[in-house]
Amino acid sequence: MGHKKNKQEEEKLDLKLYEDKLEVLKRSVKELKKVKKREEDIRKLEKKKKKILKEMKNGHK
């Protein structure tokens, strides 16, 4: 009987480890999405900056 109980405890521990790893991966994905969004925002701002600089340059001719 003791062996079966140990096996069940081991399975519970394995499941807990799996769930913990899954949570870490979910958080990592969420953080990566935030980084990607920030990069997109930066690109948009750089485009706006470039456009404004071009307009300023053309306006001073």
mmCIF file of the N, C-alpha and C atoms, coordinates in Angstrom:
data_MODEL
# 
_entry.id   MODEL 
# 
loop_
_atom_site.group_PDB 
_atom_site.id 
_atom_site.type_symbol 
_atom_site.label_atom_id 
_atom_site.label_alt_id 
_atom_site.label_comp_id 
_atom_site.label_asym_id 
_atom_site.label_entity_id 
_atom_site.label_seq_id 
_atom_site.pdbx_PDB_ins_code 
_atom_site.Cartn_x 
_atom_site.Cartn_y 
_atom_site.Cartn_z 
_atom_site.occupancy 
_atom_site.B_iso_or_equiv 
_atom_site.pdbx_formal_charge 
_atom_site.auth_seq_id 
_atom_site.auth_comp_id 
_atom_site.auth_asym_id 
_atom_site.auth_atom_id 
_atom_site.pdbx_PDB_model_num 
ATOM 1   N N  . MET A 1 1  ? 0.826  -1.197 0.000   1.00 0.00 ? 1  MET A N  1 
ATOM 2   C CA . MET A 1 1  ? 0.000  0.000  0.000   1.00 0.00 ? 1  MET A CA 1 
ATOM 3   C C  . MET A 1 1  ? 0.870  1.261  0.000   1.00 0.00 ? 1  MET A C  1 
ATOM 4   N N  . GLY A 1 2  ? 1.972  1.220  0.700   1.00 0.00 ? 2  GLY A N  1 
ATOM 5   C CA . GLY A 1 2  ? 2.851  2.376  0.782   1.00 0.00 ? 2  GLY A CA 1 
ATOM 6   C C  . GLY A 1 2  ? 3.413  2.775  -0.567  1.00 0.00 ? 2  GLY A C  1 
ATOM 7   N N  . HIS A 1 3  ? 3.696  1.793  -1.405  1.00 0.00 ? 3  HIS A N  1 
ATOM 8   C CA . HIS A 1 3  ? 4.253  2.075  -2.733  1.00 0.00 ? 3  HIS A CA 1 
ATOM 9   C C  . HIS A 1 3  ? 3.249  2.842  -3.587  1.00 0.00 ? 3  HIS A C  1 
ATOM 10  N N  . LYS A 1 4  ? 1.970  2.438  -3.502  1.00 0.00 ? 4  LYS A N  1 
ATOM 11  C CA . LYS A 1 4  ? 0.925  3.100  -4.281  1.00 0.00 ? 4  LYS A CA 1 
ATOM 12  C C  . LYS A 1 4  ? 0.768  4.551  -3.819  1.00 0.00 ? 4  LYS A C  1 
ATOM 13  N N  . LYS A 1 5  ? 0.833  4.761  -2.518  1.00 0.00 ? 5  LYS A N  1 
ATOM 14  C CA . LYS A 1 5  ? 0.695  6.112  -1.980  1.00 0.00 ? 5  LYS A CA 1 
ATOM 15  C C  . LYS A 1 5  ? 1.865  6.988  -2.443  1.00 0.00 ? 5  LYS A C  1 
ATOM 16  N N  . ASN A 1 6  ? 3.078  6.426  -2.428  1.00 0.00 ? 6  ASN A N  1 
ATOM 17  C CA . ASN A 1 6  ? 4.245  7.171  -2.900  1.00 0.00 ? 6  ASN A CA 1 
ATOM 18  C C  . ASN A 1 6  ? 4.093  7.545  -4.368  1.00 0.00 ? 6  ASN A C  1 
ATOM 19  N N  . LYS A 1 7  ? 3.562  6.614  -5.151  1.00 0.00 ? 7  LYS A N  1 
ATOM 20  C CA . LYS A 1 7  ? 3.355  6.851  -6.586  1.00 0.00 ? 7  LYS A CA 1 
ATOM 21  C C  . LYS A 1 7  ? 2.373  8.009  -6.787  1.00 0.00 ? 7  LYS A C  1 
ATOM 22  N N  . GLN A 1 8  ? 1.287  8.012  -6.001  1.00 0.00 ? 8  GLN A N  1 
ATOM 23  C CA . GLN A 1 8  ? 0.298  9.088  -6.109  1.00 0.00 ? 8  GLN A CA 1 
ATOM 24  C C  . GLN A 1 8  ? 0.912  10.431 -5.714  1.00 0.00 ? 8  GLN A C  1 
ATOM 25  N N  . GLU A 1 9  ? 1.696  10.436 -4.660  1.00 0.00 ? 9  GLU A N  1 
ATOM 26  C CA . GLU A 1 9  ? 2.353  11.669 -4.224  1.00 0.00 ? 9  GLU A CA 1 
ATOM 27  C C  . GLU A 1 9  ? 3.312  12.175 -5.304  1.00 0.00 ? 9  GLU A C  1 
ATOM 28  N N  . GLU A 1 10 ? 4.013  11.243 -5.915  1.00 0.00 ? 10 GLU A N  1 
ATOM 29  C CA . GLU A 1 10 ? 4.951  11.594 -6.980  1.00 0.00 ? 10 GLU A CA 1 
ATOM 30  C C  . GLU A 1 10 ? 4.207  12.190 -8.172  1.00 0.00 ? 10 GLU A C  1 
ATOM 31  N N  . GLU A 1 11 ? 3.062  11.608 -8.517  1.00 0.00 ? 11 GLU A N  1 
ATOM 32  C CA . GLU A 1 11 ? 2.264  12.120 -9.630  1.00 0.00 ? 11 GLU A CA 1 
ATOM 33  C C  . GLU A 1 11 ? 1.734  13.513 -9.320  1.00 0.00 ? 11 GLU A C  1 
ATOM 34  N N  . LYS A 1 12 ? 1.314  13.731 -8.066  1.00 0.00 ? 12 LYS A N  1 
ATOM 35  C CA . LYS A 1 12 ? 0.837  15.062 -7.671  1.00 0.00 ? 12 LYS A CA 1 
ATOM 36  C C  . LYS A 1 12 ? 1.961  16.085 -7.789  1.00 0.00 ? 12 LYS A C  1 
ATOM 37  N N  . LEU A 1 13 ? 3.150  15.684 -7.363  1.00 0.00 ? 13 LEU A N  1 
ATOM 38  C CA . LEU A 1 13 ? 4.310  16.568 -7.434  1.00 0.00 ? 13 LEU A CA 1 
ATOM 39  C C  . LEU A 1 13 ? 4.654  16.878 -8.889  1.00 0.00 ? 13 LEU A C  1 
ATOM 40  N N  . ASP A 1 14 ? 4.627  15.852 -9.742  1.00 0.00 ? 14 ASP A N  1 
ATOM 41  C CA . ASP A 1 14 ? 4.896  16.049 -11.170 1.00 0.00 ? 14 ASP A CA 1 
ATOM 42  C C  . ASP A 1 14 ? 3.886  17.010 -11.782 1.00 0.00 ? 14 ASP A C  1 
ATOM 43  N N  . LEU A 1 15 ? 2.612  16.833 -11.410 1.00 0.00 ? 15 LEU A N  1 
ATOM 44  C CA . LEU A 1 15 ? 1.557  17.701 -11.930 1.00 0.00 ? 15 LEU A CA 1 
ATOM 45  C C  . LEU A 1 15 ? 1.786  19.140 -11.468 1.00 0.00 ? 15 LEU A C  1 
ATOM 46  N N  . LYS A 1 16 ? 2.144  19.310 -10.201 1.00 0.00 ? 16 LYS A N  1 
ATOM 47  C CA . LYS A 1 16 ? 2.400  20.646 -9.656  1.00 0.00 ? 16 LYS A CA 1 
ATOM 48  C C  . LYS A 1 16 ? 3.573  21.304 -10.390 1.00 0.00 ? 16 LYS A C  1 
ATOM 49  N N  . LEU A 1 17 ? 4.641  20.544 -10.624 1.00 0.00 ? 17 LEU A N  1 
ATOM 50  C CA . LEU A 1 17 ? 5.794  21.085 -11.353 1.00 0.00 ? 17 LEU A CA 1 
ATOM 51  C C  . LEU A 1 17 ? 5.392  21.504 -12.766 1.00 0.00 ? 17 LEU A C  1 
ATOM 52  N N  . TYR A 1 18 ? 4.591  20.672 -13.414 1.00 0.00 ? 18 TYR A N  1 
ATOM 53  C CA . TYR A 1 18 ? 4.114  20.970 -14.767 1.00 0.00 ? 18 TYR A CA 1 
ATOM 54  C C  . TYR A 1 18 ? 3.289  22.258 -14.765 1.00 0.00 ? 18 TYR A C  1 
ATOM 55  N N  . GLU A 1 19 ? 2.372  22.368 -13.788 1.00 0.00 ? 19 GLU A N  1 
ATOM 56  C CA . GLU A 1 19 ? 1.521  23.560 -13.705 1.00 0.00 ? 19 GLU A CA 1 
ATOM 57  C C  . GLU A 1 19 ? 2.360  24.810 -13.456 1.00 0.00 ? 19 GLU A C  1 
ATOM 58  N N  . ASP A 1 20 ? 3.369  24.693 -12.605 1.00 0.00 ? 20 ASP A N  1 
ATOM 59  C CA . ASP A 1 20 ? 4.250  25.830 -12.330 1.00 0.00 ? 20 ASP A CA 1 
ATOM 60  C C  . ASP A 1 20 ? 4.996  26.256 -13.589 1.00 0.00 ? 20 ASP A C  1 
ATOM 61  N N  . LYS A 1 21 ? 5.519  25.283 -14.323 1.00 0.00 ? 21 LYS A N  1 
ATOM 62  C CA . LYS A 1 21 ? 6.233  25.594 -15.564 1.00 0.00 ? 21 LYS A CA 1 
ATOM 63  C C  . LYS A 1 21 ? 5.298  26.257 -16.569 1.00 0.00 ? 21 LYS A C  1 
ATOM 64  N N  . LEU A 1 22 ? 4.066  25.777 -16.623 1.00 0.00 ? 22 LEU A N  1 
ATOM 65  C CA . LEU A 1 22 ? 3.077  26.343 -17.532 1.00 0.00 ? 22 LEU A CA 1 
ATOM 66  C C  . LEU A 1 22 ? 2.802  27.807 -17.189 1.00 0.00 ? 22 LEU A C  1 
ATOM 67  N N  . GLU A 1 23 ? 2.676  28.103 -15.896 1.00 0.00 ? 23 GLU A N  1 
ATOM 68  C CA . GLU A 1 23 ? 2.445  29.481 -15.467 1.00 0.00 ? 23 GLU A CA 1 
ATOM 69  C C  . GLU A 1 23 ? 3.618  30.384 -15.852 1.00 0.00 ? 23 GLU A C  1 
ATOM 70  N N  . VAL A 1 24 ? 4.821  29.882 -15.676 1.00 0.00 ? 24 VAL A N  1 
ATOM 71  C CA . VAL A 1 24 ? 6.012  30.653 -16.047 1.00 0.00 ? 24 VAL A CA 1 
ATOM 72  C C  . VAL A 1 24 ? 5.988  30.946 -17.545 1.00 0.00 ? 24 VAL A C  1 
ATOM 73  N N  . LEU A 1 25 ? 5.643  29.946 -18.341 1.00 0.00 ? 25 LEU A N  1 
ATOM 74  C CA . LEU A 1 25 ? 5.579  30.142 -19.794 1.00 0.00 ? 25 LEU A CA 1 
ATOM 75  C C  . LEU A 1 25 ? 4.505  31.155 -20.171 1.00 0.00 ? 25 LEU A C  1 
ATOM 76  N N  . LYS A 1 26 ? 3.361  31.089 -19.503 1.00 0.00 ? 26 LYS A N  1 
ATOM 77  C CA . LYS A 1 26 ? 2.284  32.044 -19.784 1.00 0.00 ? 26 LYS A CA 1 
ATOM 78  C C  . LYS A 1 26 ? 2.742  33.470 -19.491 1.00 0.00 ? 26 LYS A C  1 
ATOM 79  N N  . ARG A 1 27 ? 3.429  33.647 -18.357 1.00 0.00 ? 27 ARG A N  1 
ATOM 80  C CA . ARG A 1 27 ? 3.933  34.983 -18.012 1.00 0.00 ? 27 ARG A CA 1 
ATOM 81  C C  . ARG A 1 27 ? 4.965  35.447 -19.030 1.00 0.00 ? 27 ARG A C  1 
ATOM 82  N N  . SER A 1 28 ? 5.813  34.530 -19.474 1.00 0.00 ? 28 SER A N  1 
ATOM 83  C CA . SER A 1 28 ? 6.839  34.878 -20.461 1.00 0.00 ? 28 SER A CA 1 
ATOM 84  C C  . SER A 1 28 ? 6.197  35.336 -21.763 1.00 0.00 ? 28 SER A C  1 
ATOM 85  N N  . VAL A 1 29 ? 5.180  34.621 -22.196 1.00 0.00 ? 29 VAL A N  1 
ATOM 86  C CA . VAL A 1 29 ? 4.478  34.984 -23.433 1.00 0.00 ? 29 VAL A CA 1 
ATOM 87  C C  . VAL A 1 29 ? 3.843  36.365 -23.280 1.00 0.00 ? 29 VAL A C  1 
ATOM 88  N N  . LYS A 1 30 ? 3.234  36.599 -22.131 1.00 0.00 ? 30 LYS A N  1 
ATOM 89  C CA . LYS A 1 30 ? 2.595  37.894 -21.881 1.00 0.00 ? 30 LYS A CA 1 
ATOM 90  C C  . LYS A 1 30 ? 3.632  39.020 -21.936 1.00 0.00 ? 30 LYS A C  1 
ATOM 91  N N  . GLU A 1 31 ? 4.785  38.806 -21.326 1.00 0.00 ? 31 GLU A N  1 
ATOM 92  C CA . GLU A 1 31 ? 5.853  39.809 -21.344 1.00 0.00 ? 31 GLU A CA 1 
ATOM 93  C C  . GLU A 1 31 ? 6.376  40.034 -22.761 1.00 0.00 ? 31 GLU A C  1 
ATOM 94  N N  . LEU A 1 32 ? 6.523  38.956 -23.522 1.00 0.00 ? 32 LEU A N  1 
ATOM 95  C CA . LEU A 1 32 ? 6.986  39.088 -24.905 1.00 0.00 ? 32 LEU A CA 1 
ATOM 96  C C  . LEU A 1 32 ? 5.994  39.889 -25.742 1.00 0.00 ? 32 LEU A C  1 
ATOM 97  N N  . LYS A 1 33 ? 4.706  39.680 -25.495 1.00 0.00 ? 33 LYS A N  1 
ATOM 98  C CA . LYS A 1 33 ? 3.684  40.444 -26.220 1.00 0.00 ? 33 LYS A CA 1 
ATOM 99  C C  . LYS A 1 33 ? 3.785  41.925 -25.878 1.00 0.00 ? 33 LYS A C  1 
ATOM 100 N N  . LYS A 1 34 ? 4.054  42.227 -24.600 1.00 0.00 ? 34 LYS A N  1 
ATOM 101 C CA . LYS A 1 34 ? 4.218  43.625 -24.194 1.00 0.00 ? 34 LYS A CA 1 
ATOM 102 C C  . LYS A 1 34 ? 5.418  44.246 -24.901 1.00 0.00 ? 34 LYS A C  1 
ATOM 103 N N  . VAL A 1 35 ? 6.514  43.510 -24.966 1.00 0.00 ? 35 VAL A N  1 
ATOM 104 C CA . VAL A 1 35 ? 7.728  44.002 -25.628 1.00 0.00 ? 35 VAL A CA 1 
ATOM 105 C C  . VAL A 1 35 ? 7.446  44.250 -27.106 1.00 0.00 ? 35 VAL A C  1 
ATOM 106 N N  . LYS A 1 36 ? 6.752  43.312 -27.738 1.00 0.00 ? 36 LYS A N  1 
ATOM 107 C CA . LYS A 1 36 ? 6.429  43.459 -29.162 1.00 0.00 ? 36 LYS A CA 1 
ATOM 108 C C  . LYS A 1 36 ? 5.569  44.701 -29.388 1.00 0.00 ? 36 LYS A C  1 
ATOM 109 N N  . LYS A 1 37 ? 4.597  44.923 -28.516 1.00 0.00 ? 37 LYS A N  1 
ATOM 110 C CA . LYS A 1 37 ? 3.728  46.092 -28.643 1.00 0.00 ? 37 LYS A CA 1 
ATOM 111 C C  . LYS A 1 37 ? 4.538  47.374 -28.482 1.00 0.00 ? 37 LYS A C  1 
ATOM 112 N N  . ARG A 1 38 ? 5.450  47.395 -27.515 1.00 0.00 ? 38 ARG A N  1 
ATOM 113 C CA . ARG A 1 38 ? 6.300  48.580 -27.320 1.00 0.00 ? 38 ARG A CA 1 
ATOM 114 C C  . ARG A 1 38 ? 7.156  48.835 -28.551 1.00 0.00 ? 38 ARG A C  1 
ATOM 115 N N  . GLU A 1 39 ? 7.690  47.770 -29.137 1.00 0.00 ? 39 GLU A N  1 
ATOM 116 C CA . GLU A 1 39 ? 8.510  47.921 -30.344 1.00 0.00 ? 39 GLU A CA 1 
ATOM 117 C C  . GLU A 1 39 ? 7.685  48.495 -31.489 1.00 0.00 ? 39 GLU A C  1 
ATOM 118 N N  . GLU A 1 40 ? 6.430  48.036 -31.612 1.00 0.00 ? 40 GLU A N  1 
ATOM 119 C CA . GLU A 1 40 ? 5.554  48.568 -32.661 1.00 0.00 ? 40 GLU A CA 1 
ATOM 120 C C  . GLU A 1 40 ? 5.280  50.046 -32.413 1.00 0.00 ? 40 GLU A C  1 
ATOM 121 N N  . ASP A 1 41 ? 5.035  50.397 -31.146 1.00 0.00 ? 41 ASP A N  1 
ATOM 122 C CA . ASP A 1 41 ? 4.785  51.801 -30.806 1.00 0.00 ? 41 ASP A CA 1 
ATOM 123 C C  . ASP A 1 41 ? 6.005  52.659 -31.131 1.00 0.00 ? 41 ASP A C  1 
ATOM 124 N N  . ILE A 1 42 ? 7.190  52.150 -30.830 1.00 0.00 ? 42 ILE A N  1 
ATOM 125 C CA . ILE A 1 42 ? 8.428  52.883 -31.122 1.00 0.00 ? 42 ILE A CA 1 
ATOM 126 C C  . ILE A 1 42 ? 8.569  53.100 -32.624 1.00 0.00 ? 42 ILE A C  1 
ATOM 127 N N  . ARG A 1 43 ? 8.283  52.061 -33.407 1.00 0.00 ? 43 ARG A N  1 
ATOM 128 C CA . ARG A 1 43 ? 8.371  52.202 -34.872 1.00 0.00 ? 43 ARG A CA 1 
ATOM 129 C C  . ARG A 1 43 ? 7.404  53.275 -35.379 1.00 0.00 ? 43 ARG A C  1 
ATOM 130 N N  . LYS A 1 44 ? 6.194  53.279 -34.834 1.00 0.00 ? 44 LYS A N  1 
ATOM 131 C CA . LYS A 1 44 ? 5.212  54.284 -35.249 1.00 0.00 ? 44 LYS A CA 1 
ATOM 132 C C  . LYS A 1 44 ? 5.703  55.689 -34.910 1.00 0.00 ? 44 LYS A C  1 
ATOM 133 N N  . LEU A 1 45 ? 6.258  55.835 -33.702 1.00 0.00 ? 45 LEU A N  1 
ATOM 134 C CA . LEU A 1 45 ? 6.762  57.149 -33.299 1.00 0.00 ? 45 LEU A CA 1 
ATOM 135 C C  . LEU A 1 45 ? 7.944  57.583 -34.160 1.00 0.00 ? 45 LEU A C  1 
ATOM 136 N N  . GLU A 1 46 ? 8.804  56.642 -34.508 1.00 0.00 ? 46 GLU A N  1 
ATOM 137 C CA . GLU A 1 46 ? 9.943  56.971 -35.371 1.00 0.00 ? 46 GLU A CA 1 
ATOM 138 C C  . GLU A 1 46 ? 9.469  57.418 -36.749 1.00 0.00 ? 46 GLU A C  1 
ATOM 139 N N  . LYS A 1 47 ? 8.419  56.770 -37.259 1.00 0.00 ? 47 LYS A N  1 
ATOM 140 C CA . LYS A 1 47 ? 7.864  57.181 -38.558 1.00 0.00 ? 47 LYS A CA 1 
ATOM 141 C C  . LYS A 1 47 ? 7.317  58.607 -38.470 1.00 0.00 ? 47 LYS A C  1 
ATOM 142 N N  . LYS A 1 48 ? 6.592  58.886 -37.376 1.00 0.00 ? 48 LYS A N  1 
ATOM 143 C CA . LYS A 1 48 ? 6.040  60.229 -37.197 1.00 0.00 ? 48 LYS A CA 1 
ATOM 144 C C  . LYS A 1 48 ? 7.158  61.259 -37.117 1.00 0.00 ? 48 LYS A C  1 
ATOM 145 N N  . LYS A 1 49 ? 8.205  60.921 -36.368 1.00 0.00 ? 49 LYS A N  1 
ATOM 146 C CA . LYS A 1 49 ? 9.347  61.832 -36.214 1.00 0.00 ? 49 LYS A CA 1 
ATOM 147 C C  . LYS A 1 49 ? 9.974  62.124 -37.570 1.00 0.00 ? 49 LYS A C  1 
ATOM 148 N N  . LYS A 1 50 ? 10.182 61.063 -38.345 1.00 0.00 ? 50 LYS A N  1 
ATOM 149 C CA . LYS A 1 50 ? 10.790 61.204 -39.667 1.00 0.00 ? 50 LYS A CA 1 
ATOM 150 C C  . LYS A 1 50 ? 9.922  62.091 -40.564 1.00 0.00 ? 50 LYS A C  1 
ATOM 151 N N  . LYS A 1 51 ? 8.612  61.873 -40.495 1.00 0.00 ? 51 LYS A N  1 
ATOM 152 C CA . LYS A 1 51 ? 7.681  62.647 -41.311 1.00 0.00 ? 51 LYS A CA 1 
ATOM 153 C C  . LYS A 1 51 ? 7.724  64.123 -40.910 1.00 0.00 ? 51 LYS A C  1 
ATOM 154 N N  . ILE A 1 52 ? 7.736  64.382 -39.607 1.00 0.00 ? 52 ILE A N  1 
ATOM 155 C CA . ILE A 1 52 ? 7.771  65.764 -39.123 1.00 0.00 ? 52 ILE A CA 1 
ATOM 156 C C  . ILE A 1 52 ? 9.073  66.446 -39.532 1.00 0.00 ? 52 ILE A C  1 
ATOM 157 N N  . LEU A 1 53 ? 10.191 65.732 -39.389 1.00 0.00 ? 53 LEU A N  1 
ATOM 158 C CA . LEU A 1 53 ? 11.482 66.307 -39.783 1.00 0.00 ? 53 LEU A CA 1 
ATOM 159 C C  . LEU A 1 53 ? 11.509 66.618 -41.271 1.00 0.00 ? 53 LEU A C  1 
ATOM 160 N N  . LYS A 1 54 ? 10.927 65.731 -42.061 1.00 0.00 ? 54 LYS A N  1 
ATOM 161 C CA . LYS A 1 54 ? 10.878 65.942 -43.510 1.00 0.00 ? 54 LYS A CA 1 
ATOM 162 C C  . LYS A 1 54 ? 10.026 67.169 -43.832 1.00 0.00 ? 54 LYS A C  1 
ATOM 163 N N  . GLU A 1 55 ? 8.882  67.296 -43.144 1.00 0.00 ? 55 GLU A N  1 
ATOM 164 C CA . GLU A 1 55 ? 8.006  68.449 -43.366 1.00 0.00 ? 55 GLU A CA 1 
ATOM 165 C C  . GLU A 1 55 ? 8.705  69.743 -42.963 1.00 0.00 ? 55 GLU A C  1 
ATOM 166 N N  . MET A 1 56 ? 9.451  69.694 -41.850 1.00 0.00 ? 56 MET A N  1 
ATOM 167 C CA . MET A 1 56 ? 10.173 70.886 -41.399 1.00 0.00 ? 56 MET A CA 1 
ATOM 168 C C  . MET A 1 56 ? 11.239 71.279 -42.418 1.00 0.00 ? 56 MET A C  1 
ATOM 169 N N  . LYS A 1 57 ? 11.945 70.278 -42.917 1.00 0.00 ? 57 LYS A N  1 
ATOM 170 C CA . LYS A 1 57 ? 13.008 70.526 -43.893 1.00 0.00 ? 57 LYS A CA 1 
ATOM 171 C C  . LYS A 1 57 ? 12.418 71.120 -45.171 1.00 0.00 ? 57 LYS A C  1 
ATOM 172 N N  . ASN A 1 58 ? 11.325 70.558 -45.639 1.00 0.00 ? 58 ASN A N  1 
ATOM 173 C CA . ASN A 1 58 ? 10.680 71.046 -46.863 1.00 0.00 ? 58 ASN A CA 1 
ATOM 174 C C  . ASN A 1 58 ? 10.051 72.418 -46.648 1.00 0.00 ? 58 ASN A C  1 
ATOM 175 N N  . GLY A 1 59 ? 9.630  72.703 -45.449 1.00 0.00 ? 59 GLY A N  1 
ATOM 176 C CA . GLY A 1 59 ? 9.004  73.990 -45.154 1.00 0.00 ? 59 GLY A CA 1 
ATOM 177 C C  . GLY A 1 59 ? 9.995  75.132 -45.119 1.00 0.00 ? 59 GLY A C  1 
ATOM 178 N N  . HIS A 1 60 ? 11.273 74.867 -44.918 1.00 0.00 ? 60 HIS A N  1 
ATOM 179 C CA . HIS A 1 60 ? 12.287 75.911 -44.811 1.00 0.00 ? 60 HIS A CA 1 
ATOM 180 C C  . HIS A 1 60 ? 12.973 76.231 -46.130 1.00 0.00 ? 60 HIS A C  1 
ATOM 181 N N  . LYS A 1 61 ? 12.516 75.651 -47.224 1.00 0.00 ? 61 LYS A N  1 
ATOM 182 C CA . LYS A 1 61 ? 13.154 75.909 -48.529 1.00 0.00 ? 61 LYS A CA 1 
ATOM 183 C C  . LYS A 1 61 ? 12.808 77.269 -49.052 1.00 0.00 ? 61 LYS A C  1 
# 
